[in-house]
């Protein structure tokens, strides 16, 4: 499993790697004598593989210390301390008063710490690692101890751009998400909506089917900053005819581009909208020169009202909405079947927070917009960071991040899978 450390905090990346490379019974979430007995069995097996039958766990500790998994004194977290106490009980040893990790002179209890386990597993041959995982896989009882992660949908991301910045070579959602070592706000990603809006990296029909098989819902468009010609339009039209493609987007206006291009953007938008079909979800992009996007949003509203392809009942996903609550209400008077997507950009000002707080619950969607809007210590984002997005917006809604993820995921399914408008009569909490 690929786990880059160049663009993320290295410490977090190593802890993330622990989850993928170390047998599940070493998860500090698990506790009890049964788990500790199997941990002991696994460590004895590793000792035999690495040092021979006449060596013990103390020798294994010395070997691992020589590879410097710890460079200074360090306190383990509470979950790991519990695992270390359990390990002492199984060994029949007295629990030490202090469980501080140090570069040298550690007791055998440190072998259950993630730092030592990660170094240990890295020393094994590939077939030994495979055997270790097979022999010490989680039992059904173990799995019941592990808290269930909330199901989550990322309603907007760019997989082609994310692959590029993370240097992922294969079209694999799992590999992309393995690049993001966030420990908090972890989710079970059940699907993503991917916008392919760069003509030069449009997926082939075969690639589109491959993405769909991984839980990706594709939409295709032309970003307003991109140039357009007959070849691009023809290619876009062909992709929109694929049964896997559910929407047109993202398309729209971007005031961050030089003002000399704004008129051209509006002409492009008119041309691309001619490809819109009634069954398509329309995914809109609208960025303003200012923090509050009302002027650009109002211009986009007028353009769509005048276009014959956009009906009043059109299902719309307004991506990364940064307008005021009053502007949102004006928009919904014209296009009532609009869902509103929020990224972490949507909580930077009081006006944005007011919109997040005031939007109807059944319209709210959450987006990473990967690879953009990344958390601290990470230069780029991935769809698996959608829990972090929820955590940033939950306070404005007066709810928990897990409740917000559940709400947004329900709405994403309703829009992109069921293709239904927001529930009527709904309101924010």
Order of alpha helices (4+ residues) and beta strands (2+ residues): alpha-alpha-alpha-alpha-alpha-alpha-alpha-beta-alpha-alpha-beta-alpha-beta-alpha-beta-alpha-beta-alpha-beta-alpha-beta-alpha-beta-alpha-alpha
